[in-house]
Amino acid sequence: MIAGPIDGIVKDVVIPAREYTAFVMEKNQVLRIIDMEGKQVVDVAAFNILELEERLNAEITMLLNGSIRPTTGHVLYSDDCNPMFTIVADSVGYNYLAGAVCSEEANFARWRVHGTRNCRDNFAMAVAPWGITKRQVQGAFAAFLNMVHHRDGRTEIIEPTSKPGDYVELRAEMNMLVAVSNCPQERNACNGWNPTPIKLLVCAPTSRH
């Protein structure tokens, strides 16, 4: 699906494969995450800009929504159960609540390889200017991540179904610091085995929704 027009753009940036960014969003602004080439997962972490210790929490969000696959109409909550984002549009419908994002440590535990690019280090580098440490970076909202839960209890990451131009839109429910990791994982099917660029648009609160 090709993303439609968006008005009142205050931020327009392409994030290269494996890279990251962080920025402040105001309440009611809308973040559109666009998969430019298809099959690319994008992890989003968030922090209350007035109290950075309050963070987006995957487990609380799963509990309060009763779903591991948040999509249009679902709210993403903080560890204090405060709304941080509302999903206002979703052209794919396959997202995931990543309680543990990919990391140097997890990649080594799984594949015995050191020095891999990963979302946790991306997040840590993105938020370092705000004094947030790596240990304060926890889970995330994982746009387009296709995690399968099998009946026997096994989980499996398979290739995303997102196509070029697919997108998800998140409306900010508070003023916050937002960190985005364009997932670097290439040792499983998370990004179709080939990380690619993504595009971010932030629009003014008066122009959408």
Buried (B, 14 or more C-beta within 10 A) or exposed (E): EEBEEBEBEBBEEEBEBBBBBBBBBBEBBBBBBBBBBBBBBBBBBBBBBEEBEBBBBBEBBBEBBEEBBBBEEBBBBBBEEBBBBBBBBBBBBBBBBBBEBBBBEBBBEEEEEEEBBBBBBBBBBBBEEEEBEBEBBBBBBBBBBBBEEEEEEEEEBBBBEBBBBBBBBBBBBBBBBBBBBBBBBBEBBBBBEEBBBBBBBBBBBEEBE
